[in-house]
Amino acid sequence: MHRRCSSKQSSAAAAAAKEAATAAAKEAATAKEAEVAAEEAAVAAEEAAVAAEGAATATQHLQQQQQQQQQQQQQQHGLLCWLSVPNCLLCLLRVPISLAEANRATTSRLGAKTMPA
């Protein structure tokens, strides 16, 4: 009977060892999954940083284009206005007026009838 107890104890110990090994394997798998998830999160954060940098660059480029367009419009307005109305005070103040307004001002000064815009 002593052998039988010893055999049962060994079987119980083997089963406990097997359960402990299974639990350890599950924990290792969980740890590996956590490590993989952390790596994926790092990659996603890197991609988000690159996307944010790209968006900032695009915004800056758009702002530069808008500034250039405004400068061109101001230059064109100044040239047209000085050609049609030599004494345009609005150009000196940098307040944009339309070409039609400039033409009306010129024709009014000359005493001619104004043309509808």
C-alpha positions as CSV (number, residue, x, y, z in Angstrom):
1,M,0.0,0.0,0.0
2,H,2.9,2.3,0.6
3,R,3.9,2.0,-3.1
4,R,0.4,2.8,-4.1
5,C,0.4,6.1,-2.1
6,S,3.7,7.0,-3.5
7,S,2.4,6.3,-7.0
8,K,-0.7,8.5,-6.4
9,Q,1.5,11.3,-4.9
10,S,3.7,11.1,-8.0
11,S,0.8,11.3,-10.3
12,A,-0.7,14.2,-8.4
13,A,2.7,15.9,-8.4
14,A,3.0,15.3,-12.2
15,A,-0.5,16.6,-12.8
16,A,0.3,19.7,-10.7
17,A,3.5,20.2,-12.6
18,K,1.7,19.8,-15.9
19,E,-0.9,22.4,-14.7
20,A,1.9,24.8,-13.6
21,A,3.6,24.3,-17.0
22,T,0.4,25.0,-18.9
23,A,-0.3,28.1,-16.8
24,A,3.3,29.3,-17.4
25,A,2.9,28.7,-21.1
26,K,-0.4,30.7,-21.1
27,E,1.3,33.5,-19.3
28,A,4.2,33.5,-21.7
29,A,1.8,33.6,-24.6
30,T,0.0,36.5,-23.0
31,A,3.3,38.3,-22.4
32,K,4.2,37.7,-26.0
33,E,0.8,39.0,-27.2
34,A,1.3,42.1,-25.0
35,E,4.8,42.6,-26.5
36,V,3.4,42.3,-30.0
37,A,0.6,44.7,-29.1
38,A,3.1,47.2,-27.7
39,E,5.2,47.0,-30.9
40,E,2.1,47.5,-33.0
41,A,1.1,50.5,-30.9
42,A,4.6,52.0,-31.4
43,V,4.4,51.5,-35.2
44,A,0.9,53.1,-35.2
45,A,2.2,56.1,-33.2
46,E,5.1,56.4,-35.6
47,E,2.7,56.4,-38.6
48,A,0.5,59.0,-36.9
49,A,3.5,61.2,-36.3
50,V,4.5,60.9,-40.0
51,A,0.9,61.7,-41.0
52,A,0.8,64.7,-38.7
53,E,4.1,66.0,-40.1
54,G,2.7,65.6,-43.6
55,A,-0.5,67.5,-42.7
56,A,1.6,70.3,-41.2
57,T,3.7,70.5,-44.4
58,A,0.6,70.5,-46.6
59,T,-1.0,73.2,-44.5
60,Q,2.2,75.3,-44.7
61,H,2.3,74.9,-48.4
62,L,-1.3,75.9,-48.8
63,Q,-0.7,79.0,-46.7
64,Q,2.2,79.9,-48.9
65,Q,0.2,79.5,-52.0
66,Q,-2.6,81.7,-50.6
67,Q,-0.1,84.4,-49.7
68,Q,1.4,84.3,-53.2
69,Q,-2.1,84.6,-54.7
70,Q,-2.9,87.5,-52.5
71,Q,0.3,89.2,-53.4
72,Q,-0.4,88.6,-57.1
73,Q,-3.9,90.0,-56.8
74,Q,-2.6,93.1,-55.0
75,Q,0.0,93.7,-57.7
76,Q,-2.5,93.2,-60.5
77,H,-5.0,95.5,-58.8
78,G,-2.4,98.1,-58.3
79,L,-1.3,98.0,-62.0
80,L,-4.9,98.0,-63.4
81,C,-6.0,100.7,-61.0
82,W,-3.1,103.0,-61.8
83,L,-3.6,102.5,-65.5
84,S,-7.3,103.4,-65.3
85,V,-7.3,105.9,-62.4
86,P,-4.0,107.6,-62.0
87,N,-5.0,109.3,-58.7
88,C,-6.6,106.3,-57.0
89,L,-6.3,107.0,-53.3
90,L,-7.7,103.5,-52.5
91,C,-4.6,101.9,-54.1
92,L,-2.4,103.9,-51.8
93,L,-4.3,102.6,-48.9
94,R,-4.2,99.1,-50.2
95,V,-8.0,98.8,-50.2
96,P,-9.0,96.7,-53.2
97,I,-11.5,98.1,-55.6
98,S,-12.9,96.4,-58.7
99,L,-12.0,97.4,-62.2
100,A,-15.6,98.4,-62.8
101,E,-15.4,100.8,-59.9
102,A,-12.2,102.2,-61.2
103,N,-13.8,102.7,-64.6
104,R,-16.8,104.4,-63.2
105,A,-14.5,106.8,-61.2
106,T,-12.6,107.6,-64.4
107,T,-15.6,108.2,-66.5
108,S,-17.2,110.3,-63.8
109,R,-14.2,112.5,-63.6
110,L,-14.2,112.9,-67.3
111,G,-17.9,113.9,-67.3
112,A,-18.9,110.9,-69.4
113,K,-21.9,108.7,-68.7
114,T,-21.1,105.7,-66.6
115,M,-21.5,102.3,-68.2
116,P,-23.4,99.6,-66.1
117,A,-21.1,97.1,-64.6
